[in-house]
Amino acid sequence: MTLSLRGEIIPNAEQLPALVLAYVGDAAYELAIRQYLVTRGLVSVNQLHREAIKYVRADAQARVMRALKDELTEVEAAVARRGRNARSGHPPRGSDVISYRYSTGLESLIGYLYLSGQNERLEEIVSLARQVVEKGD
C-alpha cells in the first residue's frame, strides 16, 4: 500500500516542533488507513468509519507505539519520544493521558517520515501498525 500523496520534502524535518509533526502525522496516518480500508473492498461510508476508528483511536495507536519501540532507529525513537512528551492538551473522551501521549508519539513519527520523504519506511511503519491493530482486535 502506497500513500500516494507526495508533498515537498522538508530537510531536517526532525527539528520541527513535535506537535507540528503530530498534526501532519495524524492526517497522513488517517489517510493511509482510509486508503487501506477502501482497497480491502469496503464501500459503505458508515462501515469505513467504524473500521477506521479501530486503527486511529488513541489506545490503538498507543499499542502500536509500544510494539514498534524496538523497531525504530535512534532518530525515529527520538522523534517519537519528543511527540510523546509534548504538552498537547487534554486527551479525547474515552482515552487516558498515557495512551494519548503514546499516540501523539506515533503521529509525530509518521509526520516526520512523511515530511522527510521517507516513503518506504513510512509504508513499513503503517503496515506494522495495521498488523498490531488487526492482531489485537
C-alpha positions as semicolon CSV with decimal commas, in nm:
position;residue;x (nm);y (nm);z (nm)
1;M;0,000;0,000;0,000
2;T;0,148;0,330;-0,103
3;L;0,043;0,661;0,043
4;S;0,008;0,835;-0,291
5;L;0,010;1,197;-0,180
6;R;0,361;1,331;-0,227
7;G;0,443;1,662;-0,069
8;E;0,750;1,874;-0,071
9;I;1,030;1,713;0,128
10;I;1,132;1,918;0,428
11;P;1,502;1,895;0,513
12;N;1,567;1,840;0,885
13;A;1,201;1,756;0,945
14;E;1,301;1,601;1,279
15;Q;1,373;1,954;1,403
16;L;1,014;2,071;1,356
17;P;0,810;2,103;1,677
18;A;0,676;1,764;1,785
19;L;0,315;1,880;1,773
20;V;0,358;2,003;1,415
21;L;0,488;1,658;1,321
22;A;0,193;1,502;1,505
23;Y;-0,052;1,732;1,325
24;V;0,077;1,616;0,986
25;G;0,118;1,257;1,104
26;D;-0,243;1,239;1,221
27;A;-0,363;1,332;0,873
28;A;-0,116;1,106;0,691
29;Y;-0,199;0,805;0,910
30;E;-0,573;0,860;0,879
31;L;-0,543;0,884;0,501
32;A;-0,325;0,572;0,482
33;I;-0,578;0,376;0,690
34;R;-0,873;0,501;0,485
35;Q;-0,693;0,410;0,163
36;Y;-0,615;0,063;0,302
37;L;-0,977;0,004;0,401
38;V;-1,106;0,110;0,060
39;T;-0,857;-0,124;-0,112
40;R;-0,998;-0,405;0,105
41;G;-1,332;-0,352;-0,066
42;L;-1,522;-0,156;0,197
43;V;-1,759;0,086;0,027
44;S;-2,013;0,179;0,291
45;V;-1,911;0,509;0,447
46;N;-2,053;0,404;0,784
47;Q;-1,859;0,078;0,774
48;L;-1,543;0,260;0,663
49;H;-1,576;0,498;0,955
50;R;-1,634;0,219;1,210
51;E;-1,334;0,025;1,081
52;A;-1,106;0,331;1,063
53;I;-1,178;0,416;1,426
54;K;-1,028;0,080;1,528
55;Y;-0,693;0,192;1,382
56;V;-0,682;0,561;1,469
57;R;-0,817;0,580;1,825
58;A;-0,559;0,675;2,086
59;D;-0,544;0,339;2,264
60;A;-0,481;0,152;1,937
61;Q;-0,208;0,398;1,838
62;A;-0,052;0,364;2,185
63;R;-0,043;-0,017;2,141
64;V;0,124;0,033;1,804
65;M;0,384;0,268;1,951
66;R;0,471;0,021;2,225
67;A;0,501;-0,262;1,971
68;L;0,731;-0,054;1,749
69;K;0,974;0,059;2,020
70;D;1,242;-0,199;1,928
71;E;1,194;-0,145;1,554
72;L;1,285;0,225;1,546
73;T;1,613;0,391;1,454
74;E;1,769;0,631;1,704
75;V;1,632;0,933;1,515
76;E;1,284;0,779;1,487
77;A;1,281;0,691;1,858
78;A;1,387;1,047;1,946
79;V;1,111;1,197;1,729
80;A;0,852;0,964;1,883
81;R;0,977;1,042;2,235
82;R;0,952;1,417;2,172
83;G;0,596;1,366;2,048
84;R;0,510;1,153;2,349
85;N;0,648;1,415;2,588
86;A;0,492;1,718;2,417
87;R;0,218;1,902;2,603
88;S;-0,079;1,871;2,371
89;G;-0,380;1,946;2,583
90;H;-0,646;1,710;2,709
91;P;-0,692;1,356;2,581
92;P;-1,004;1,283;2,378
93;R;-1,310;1,143;2,551
94;G;-1,261;0,776;2,633
95;S;-0,881;0,791;2,633
96;D;-0,635;0,812;2,919
97;V;-0,343;1,055;2,930
98;I;-0,073;0,791;2,883
99;S;-0,237;0,639;2,575
100;Y;-0,293;0,985;2,433
101;R;0,075;1,071;2,478
102;Y;0,192;0,749;2,315
103;S;-0,048;0,806;2,025
104;T;0,095;1,158;1,982
105;G;0,439;0,995;1,967
106;L;0,324;0,767;1,684
107;E;0,167;1,059;1,498
108;S;0,490;1,259;1,537
109;L;0,689;0,968;1,394
110;I;0,454;0,932;1,099
111;G;0,460;1,307;1,036
112;Y;0,839;1,306;1,043
113;L;0,863;1,016;0,796
114;Y;0,606;1,175;0,566
115;L;0,761;1,522;0,568
116;S;1,115;1,393;0,526
117;G;1,013;1,189;0,220
118;Q;1,094;0,850;0,375
119;N;0,803;0,686;0,196
120;E;0,934;0,329;0,209
121;R;0,989;0,350;0,585
122;L;0,651;0,520;0,628
123;E;0,487;0,227;0,450
124;E;0,672;-0,018;0,677
125;I;0,555;0,161;0,991
126;V;0,192;0,187;0,871
127;S;0,198;-0,181;0,771
128;L;0,331;-0,279;1,114
129;A;0,065;-0,057;1,274
130;R;-0,209;-0,233;1,079
131;Q;-0,073;-0,573;1,189
132;V;-0,069;-0,473;1,556
133;V;-0,425;-0,338;1,543
134;E;-0,558;-0,637;1,349
135;K;-0,389;-0,883;1,585
136;G;-0,542;-0,710;1,887
137;D;-0,899;-0,686;1,757
